[in-house]
Amino acid sequence: NMTYAEMLQMLTSGRGIDYAIRFIEGWTVQEALAEFSKHDDLVKDVELSLDSVRALLNIEQSNIEGWLFPDTYYYSKNGLLSDLLKTMHQRMLVSLNDAWAQRATDVYLETPYELLILASIIEKESALASERDVISGVFHRRLQLGMRLQTDPTVIYGLGPDFDGDIRRRDLRTKTPYNTYVIKGLPPTPIALPSQESLIAAAKPAAGTALYFVSRGDGSHVFSDTLEQHNRAVRKYQLGKN
């Protein structure tokens, strides 16, 4: 967010703040680019395509998912798309490096990029801020034990435009690089734009023993240590059986 000092400087410089554009945590990079296209007052000096943005920002990975920081950004009339993209990317780099520097000694991650991937999954799984580091702890323990992550948001991302809003049993069996019910370890790229909070949660997982969690349907989750406990929670909260 723009600080008061930055806002004051912009106003006194005569540029003025004419427009705001908001990017939601958990959006995909495609959704972010679609949001840019709605703002006619922004000069599109770079093509709104994944390849063009990758070239502009000099992103090493072939998939640029996760590399833009979600927040509200401000620009003046005739502001440049390229400037906003560079700002968003720079903020993600700074936030990622900050989280990586704070990481716990026992995190099961080898690179900042793996942290970005895990943070994006935590972002999609966490409706409550208070659960981010707990969910991170579950994923870290599963990675350490060689268990599959088995997280629906990665499956949905892998389905892409084929996803119709309902995840089916066959979807969990369909082999894609993002199906964490099939593959071991992390998916190859992030699946969304993670917030600062999810980056920190990925770097600093909560201690605990839980290996499973299931949604209660109100945004919160039930965490379980054993598959038996987890199956009971699934029956109660997902299937409506006691």
C-alpha positions as CSV (number, residue, x, y, z in Angstrom):
1,N,0.0,0.0,0.0
2,M,1.1,3.6,-0.6
3,T,2.4,5.3,2.5
4,Y,1.2,8.7,3.5
5,A,4.6,10.2,2.6
6,E,4.5,8.6,-0.9
7,M,1.0,9.9,-1.4
8,L,1.9,13.4,-0.3
9,Q,5.0,13.4,-2.6
10,M,2.8,12.3,-5.5
11,L,0.3,15.0,-4.9
12,T,2.8,17.8,-4.4
13,S,4.7,16.7,-7.5
14,G,1.7,17.5,-9.5
15,R,1.2,14.0,-10.8
16,G,-1.8,13.2,-8.7
17,I,-3.4,9.9,-7.9
18,D,-6.1,9.3,-10.4
19,Y,-6.7,5.6,-10.3
20,A,-6.4,2.5,-8.1
21,I,-6.3,-1.1,-9.2
22,R,-6.7,-4.0,-6.8
23,F,-5.3,-7.5,-7.1
24,I,-6.7,-10.1,-4.7
25,E,-4.6,-12.6,-2.8
26,G,-5.1,-16.0,-4.3
27,W,-5.8,-14.8,-7.8
28,T,-3.9,-16.5,-10.6
29,V,-1.6,-14.4,-12.8
30,Q,-4.2,-14.8,-15.6
31,E,-6.8,-13.2,-13.4
32,A,-4.4,-10.4,-12.6
33,L,-3.7,-9.7,-16.3
34,A,-7.5,-9.8,-17.0
35,E,-7.9,-7.1,-14.3
36,F,-5.4,-4.9,-16.1
37,S,-7.4,-5.2,-19.3
38,K,-10.4,-3.5,-17.6
39,H,-8.5,-0.3,-17.0
40,D,-8.6,1.7,-20.3
41,D,-6.8,4.6,-18.6
42,L,-3.6,2.5,-18.2
43,V,-1.3,2.7,-21.2
44,K,-0.7,-0.9,-22.4
45,D,2.9,-0.4,-23.5
46,V,3.4,-4.2,-23.2
47,E,1.1,-6.9,-24.5
48,L,-1.1,-8.5,-21.8
49,S,0.3,-12.0,-22.5
50,L,2.2,-14.4,-20.3
51,D,5.2,-14.4,-22.7
52,S,5.4,-10.7,-22.9
53,V,5.2,-10.2,-19.2
54,R,7.8,-12.9,-18.7
55,A,10.1,-11.1,-21.1
56,L,9.5,-7.7,-19.5
57,L,10.3,-8.9,-16.0
58,N,13.1,-11.3,-17.1
59,I,11.5,-14.2,-15.1
60,E,13.6,-17.3,-15.3
61,Q,10.7,-19.8,-15.0
62,S,8.7,-20.6,-18.1
63,N,5.5,-20.2,-16.0
64,I,5.2,-16.7,-14.4
65,E,2.5,-17.8,-11.9
66,G,3.1,-16.4,-8.4
67,W,5.6,-13.7,-9.4
68,L,3.3,-10.7,-9.0
69,F,2.5,-9.3,-5.5
70,P,-1.2,-8.9,-4.8
71,D,-2.2,-5.6,-3.4
72,T,-3.9,-2.3,-4.3
73,Y,-1.7,-0.2,-6.6
74,Y,-2.1,3.5,-7.6
75,Y,-1.3,5.2,-10.9
76,S,-1.8,8.5,-12.6
77,K,-3.6,9.1,-15.9
78,N,-1.6,7.7,-18.8
79,G,0.4,5.5,-16.4
80,L,2.3,2.7,-18.0
81,L,1.3,-1.0,-17.6
82,S,5.0,-1.9,-17.6
83,D,5.7,0.3,-14.6
84,L,3.0,-1.4,-12.6
85,L,4.1,-4.9,-13.6
86,K,7.7,-4.1,-12.6
87,T,6.5,-2.7,-9.2
88,M,4.4,-5.8,-8.5
89,H,7.2,-8.1,-9.4
90,Q,9.8,-6.2,-7.4
91,R,7.5,-6.3,-4.3
92,M,7.1,-10.1,-4.7
93,L,10.9,-10.5,-4.9
94,V,11.4,-8.4,-1.8
95,S,8.6,-10.2,0.1
96,L,9.8,-13.6,-0.9
97,N,13.4,-12.9,0.1
98,D,12.3,-11.4,3.4
99,A,10.3,-14.6,4.2
100,W,13.1,-16.8,3.1
101,A,15.5,-15.0,5.4
102,Q,13.1,-15.6,8.3
103,R,12.6,-19.3,7.6
104,A,12.7,-21.8,10.4
105,T,15.8,-24.0,10.5
106,D,13.7,-27.2,9.9
107,V,11.7,-26.1,6.9
108,Y,11.6,-28.8,4.3
109,L,12.3,-26.4,1.4
110,E,15.4,-26.0,-0.6
111,T,14.9,-22.7,-2.5
112,P,12.9,-19.5,-2.3
113,Y,11.0,-20.7,-5.3
114,E,9.8,-23.7,-3.4
115,L,8.7,-21.4,-0.7
116,L,6.7,-19.4,-3.2
117,I,5.0,-22.6,-4.4
118,L,4.1,-23.7,-0.9
119,A,2.9,-20.2,0.0
120,S,0.5,-20.2,-3.0
121,I,-1.0,-23.5,-1.8
122,I,-1.4,-22.1,1.7
123,E,-3.1,-19.0,0.3
124,K,-5.7,-21.1,-1.5
125,E,-6.3,-23.4,1.4
126,S,-6.5,-20.8,4.2
127,A,-9.7,-18.8,4.7
128,L,-8.7,-17.8,8.2
129,A,-5.4,-15.9,8.8
130,S,-5.1,-17.8,12.2
131,E,-4.8,-21.1,10.4
132,R,-2.1,-20.3,7.8
133,D,0.9,-21.4,9.8
134,V,-1.0,-24.5,11.1
135,I,-1.8,-25.6,7.5
136,S,1.8,-24.9,6.6
137,G,2.9,-27.2,9.5
138,V,0.7,-30.0,8.0
139,F,2.2,-29.6,4.6
140,H,5.8,-29.5,6.0
141,R,5.3,-32.6,8.0
142,R,3.8,-34.4,5.0
143,L,6.7,-33.4,2.8
144,Q,9.2,-34.6,5.5
145,L,7.5,-37.9,5.7
146,G,7.3,-38.4,2.0
147,M,3.5,-38.2,2.0
148,R,1.6,-36.7,-0.9
149,L,0.2,-33.3,-0.2
150,Q,-3.3,-34.3,-1.5
151,T,-4.5,-30.7,-1.8
152,D,-7.5,-29.9,-4.0
153,P,-6.4,-26.4,-5.1
154,T,-3.4,-27.8,-7.0
155,V,-5.7,-30.3,-8.8
156,I,-8.1,-27.5,-9.8
157,Y,-5.1,-25.4,-11.1
158,G,-3.9,-28.4,-13.1
159,L,-7.4,-28.9,-14.7
160,G,-7.3,-25.3,-15.9
161,P,-10.3,-24.3,-18.1
162,D,-11.6,-27.9,-17.8
163,F,-12.6,-27.2,-14.2
164,D,-16.3,-26.5,-14.0
165,G,-16.6,-25.7,-10.3
166,D,-17.0,-29.3,-9.0
167,I,-14.0,-31.5,-8.2
168,R,-14.8,-35.1,-8.9
169,R,-13.2,-38.4,-7.9
170,R,-11.9,-38.9,-11.4
171,D,-10.2,-35.5,-11.2
172,L,-8.2,-36.8,-8.2
173,R,-7.0,-39.7,-10.4
174,T,-6.2,-37.7,-13.5
175,K,-2.4,-37.4,-13.8
176,T,-1.3,-33.8,-14.3
177,P,1.9,-32.2,-13.0
178,Y,-0.3,-30.4,-10.4
179,N,-2.3,-33.3,-9.1
180,T,-0.8,-33.7,-5.6
181,Y,-2.9,-36.8,-5.1
182,V,-0.8,-38.5,-7.7
183,I,2.6,-36.7,-7.7
184,K,5.0,-36.6,-4.7
185,G,6.3,-33.4,-3.4
186,L,5.4,-29.9,-4.6
187,P,3.8,-29.0,-7.9
188,P,6.2,-27.5,-10.5
189,T,5.1,-23.9,-10.1
190,P,3.0,-21.8,-7.8
191,I,-0.8,-22.0,-8.3
192,A,-1.7,-18.4,-7.3
193,L,-0.4,-15.0,-6.1
194,P,0.3,-15.5,-2.4
195,S,0.1,-12.7,0.2
196,Q,2.9,-11.7,2.5
197,E,1.1,-13.6,5.3
198,S,1.2,-16.9,3.4
199,L,4.9,-16.4,2.5
200,I,5.7,-16.0,6.2
201,A,3.5,-19.0,7.1
202,A,5.3,-21.1,4.5
203,A,8.6,-20.1,6.0
204,K,7.6,-20.4,9.7
205,P,5.2,-23.4,10.0
206,A,3.5,-23.9,13.4
207,A,4.7,-26.8,15.5
208,G,2.3,-29.7,15.9
209,T,1.6,-33.3,15.0
210,A,-1.4,-33.0,12.6
211,L,-1.1,-34.6,9.1
212,Y,-4.6,-34.0,7.8
213,F,-7.2,-31.3,7.7
214,V,-10.7,-30.9,6.4
215,S,-13.0,-27.9,6.0
216,R,-15.8,-27.4,8.5
217,G,-17.7,-25.5,5.8
218,D,-17.4,-22.1,7.6
219,G,-13.8,-21.3,6.6
220,S,-12.2,-23.1,9.5
221,H,-10.7,-26.6,9.5
222,V,-10.5,-29.7,11.7
223,F,-6.9,-30.9,12.0
224,S,-6.2,-34.6,12.7
225,D,-3.1,-36.6,13.5
226,T,-4.3,-39.9,12.1
227,L,-6.2,-41.1,9.0
228,E,-8.9,-42.6,11.2
229,Q,-9.5,-39.3,13.0
230,H,-9.5,-37.5,9.6
231,N,-12.0,-39.9,8.1
232,R,-14.3,-39.3,11.0
233,A,-14.1,-35.5,10.5
234,V,-14.7,-36.0,6.8
235,R,-17.9,-38.0,7.5
236,K,-19.1,-35.4,10.0
237,Y,-18.3,-32.2,8.1
238,Q,-18.3,-33.2,4.4
239,L,-20.8,-36.0,4.3
240,G,-23.1,-34.8,7.1
241,K,-22.8,-38.0,9.0
242,N,-22.0,-38.3,12.7
